[in-house]
Structures are given as structure tokens and as C-alpha cells.
């Protein structure tokens, strides 16, 4: 199975990428930090907060069997004082 996995360089995303690779799936790991991807993962460098990077992913990899989203961002401020754009 060909799997597109975001957030593949750390946390749950990295653990999922490692496990699925061990089970012989083909993993395309999306990350802003390619040097942190596990061995055996096909790297895709992208910042998912940038629409052009998302479009580039689908131009590079137009077909896959599954998508696993593990990418995340943190904004450390009270929601009442946050910027709605974020």
C-alpha cells in the first residue's frame, strides 16, 4: 500500500511511519525537517501551512492508497487574544 503520511518526522507520525514501513508499506513522509525522517521513508519536504507546498505534494504524488495526517502546530496563547488567521 502507498501511504502519504504527514508529520512523519516526530511523535505519533514518526512512530506510525516506522511501524507501517516495518509492515512493508511504501511510506511517503511529509515533513519540514527531512533529516528527522526514519530510514526507508520516501521524503517529501513541505510546510502544510503553505498552500503552494500542498499543491506540490499532489503534483509530485498524484495517487496514493491512504492518507494519514499527523502534522500539527502549536500556538501558545489564550484563544481570546489569538489571531483569527492563525
C-alpha positions in Angstrom: 0.0 0.0 0.0 1.3 3.5 -0.8 0.7 5.8 2.1 1.1 9.6 2.3 1.8 10.4 6.0 2.2 14.0 7.2 4.2 14.8 10.4 6.4 11.8 9.7 9.5 13.3 11.4 8.4 13.2 15.1 5.9 12.0 17.6 2.9 9.8 16.5 3.6 10.5 12.9 7.2 9.1 13.1 6.0 6.1 15.1 3.3 5.4 12.5 5.8 5.8 9.6 8.3 3.3 11.3 5.6 0.7 12.0 4.0 0.9 8.6 7.4 0.7 6.9 8.2 -2.4 9.0 5.0 -3.9 7.7 6.3 -3.3 4.2 4.1 -0.4 3.1 5.5 2.3 0.9 5.6 5.5 3.0 5.8 9.0 1.6 6.7 11.0 4.7 5.9 14.7 4.7 7.9 16.9 6.9 9.5 20.4 7.2 12.6 18.6 8.6 13.7 15.8 6.3 16.7 14.9 8.4 14.5 13.6 11.1 12.6 11.1 9.0 13.1 7.4 9.8 15.1 5.3 7.4 13.3 3.8 4.4 10.7 6.6 4.1 10.4 8.4 0.8 10.8 12.1 1.9 8.6 15.0 0.8 9.6 18.3 2.2 6.6 20.6 2.7 5.2 23.1 5.1 1.5 22.4 5.3 0.6 25.9 6.3 1.6 27.0 2.7 -1.0 26.2 0.0 1.7 26.0 -2.7 3.5 23.2 -0.7 0.3 21.2 -0.5 -0.3 21.6 -4.2 3.3 20.5 -4.9 2.7 17.3 -2.9 -0.2 16.3 -5.1 1.8 17.2 -8.3 4.7 15.0 -7.1 2.5 12.2 -5.8 -0.9 12.3 -7.7 -2.0 8.9 -6.5 -1.8 7.0 -3.2 -3.9 4.5 -1.3 -4.2 6.1 2.1 -3.6 9.5 3.8 -2.6 9.7 7.5 -2.5 13.2 8.9 -0.2 13.6 11.9 1.2 17.1 11.3 0.4 19.7 13.9 1.3 23.1 15.1 1.0 24.8 18.4 0.0 28.4 19.2 0.8 29.2 22.8 -1.6 32.0 23.7 -5.1 32.3 25.1 -7.7 31.8 22.4 -9.3 35.1 23.2 -6.1 37.0 22.3 -5.2 34.9 19.3 -5.1 36.0 15.7 -8.1 34.5 13.8 -5.8 34.0 10.7 -3.8 31.5 12.8 
